[in-house]
Amino acid sequence: MFLLGTATTFAGAFLAACGSEPTAEVAKTQVPVGSAVILDGFIIAQPTAGEYVAYSQTCPHQGQKITKVDGDTVRCTGHGSVFSITDGSAVSGPTQNPLTPAQLTEAGETLNASM
C-alpha cells in the first residue's frame, strides 16, 4: 500500500507539473517607477520610467520565495540575499547568483510574466 500511495502521489505531482506554465498579469500603473511588485511567483519591476523587467520569485540561493521589495532592490527574507531590480544581480547576502529572468510581454496597459 505504501508503494502504491507513493506512486500515486508522484504521478499526481508529475501531471500537475506538466500543466500550464505559471503566469502573472498586472497593470503597468501598478508597478512603481524605480521599484517592483511581487505576485503569483514573479517579480515585475520598472527600473526606469517605461522600462519593465520580470524575474522568478524563487531565490537562487536555496529556492525560498523572495518576499520583500525595498525601493530598487528585492530581498529574500529566508537568508537575507538582496537583488537589484535593474538586472537581477546579487547585491549582498549568501548568494552569488542572479535572479532567474522571466519572459515579459506587454499588451496595451497590461504586463504578463511567464517562465
C-alpha positions in Angstrom: 0.0 0.0 0.0 2.8 2.4 0.8 4.4 1.9 -2.6 1.0 2.4 -4.3 0.4 5.6 -2.4 3.9 6.9 -3.2 3.4 6.1 -6.9 0.0 7.8 -6.9 1.4 10.9 -5.2 4.4 11.0 -7.6 2.1 10.6 -10.7 -0.2 13.4 -9.4 2.8 15.8 -8.9 4.2 14.9 -12.3 0.9 15.6 -14.1 0.5 18.9 -12.2 4.0 19.9 -13.3 3.1 19.2 -16.9 0.2 21.6 -16.8 0.3 25.2 -18.0 3.2 27.4 -17.1 2.7 29.8 -14.2 1.9 33.4 -15.3 1.2 36.7 -13.7 -0.7 39.7 -15.1 -0.5 43.3 -13.7 -1.5 46.7 -15.0 1.5 48.9 -15.8 0.1 51.5 -13.4 0.5 49.1 -10.5 4.3 48.8 -11.0 6.0 51.8 -9.4 8.9 53.5 -11.2 12.2 52.6 -9.5 10.7 49.6 -7.7 8.8 46.4 -8.2 5.7 44.3 -7.2 5.7 40.6 -6.3 2.8 38.5 -7.4 2.0 34.9 -8.5 5.6 33.7 -8.4 7.1 36.7 -10.2 8.9 39.9 -9.5 7.8 42.6 -12.0 9.9 45.8 -11.9 10.1 49.2 -13.6 13.7 50.3 -13.0 13.2 53.5 -15.0 10.0 55.0 -16.4 8.6 52.8 -19.2 11.2 50.1 -18.8 9.8 46.8 -17.4 11.6 43.6 -16.4 10.5 40.4 -14.8 12.2 37.7 -12.7 11.2 34.5 -11.0 10.3 35.0 -7.3 12.4 32.0 -6.4 15.7 32.9 -4.7 18.7 31.2 -6.4 20.4 30.6 -3.0 18.1 27.8 -1.7 14.9 28.1 -3.5 12.9 30.1 -1.0 10.5 32.8 -2.1 11.6 36.4 -2.3 9.0 38.3 -0.4 10.3 41.9 0.3 10.6 44.9 -2.0 12.7 47.7 -0.8 13.0 50.5 -3.3 15.2 49.3 -6.2 16.0 46.0 -4.6 14.2 42.8 -3.5 15.2 40.6 -0.6 14.8 37.0 0.3 13.9 37.0 4.0 15.0 33.4 4.3 18.7 34.1 4.3 19.0 37.8 3.5 20.1 37.8 -0.1 19.4 41.1 -1.8 19.0 41.6 -5.6 18.9 44.6 -7.9 15.6 45.1 -9.8 17.5 46.6 -12.7 19.3 43.5 -13.9 18.6 40.8 -11.2 22.2 40.8 -10.0 23.0 39.8 -6.4 23.8 42.9 -4.3 24.5 41.2 -1.0 23.9 38.1 1.0 24.9 34.5 0.8 24.0 34.1 -2.9 26.3 35.0 -5.7 23.8 34.0 -8.4 21.4 36.5 -10.1 17.7 36.2 -10.2 16.2 34.0 -13.0 14.8 36.2 -15.7 11.2 35.7 -16.7 9.6 36.4 -20.1 7.6 39.7 -20.0 5.1 40.7 -22.7 3.2 44.0 -22.9 -0.4 44.0 -24.1 -1.6 47.6 -24.1 -1.6 48.7 -20.5 -1.0 45.2 -19.1 2.2 43.3 -18.4 2.3 39.5 -18.5 5.1 37.5 -16.9 5.8 33.8 -17.6 8.6 31.3 -17.5 
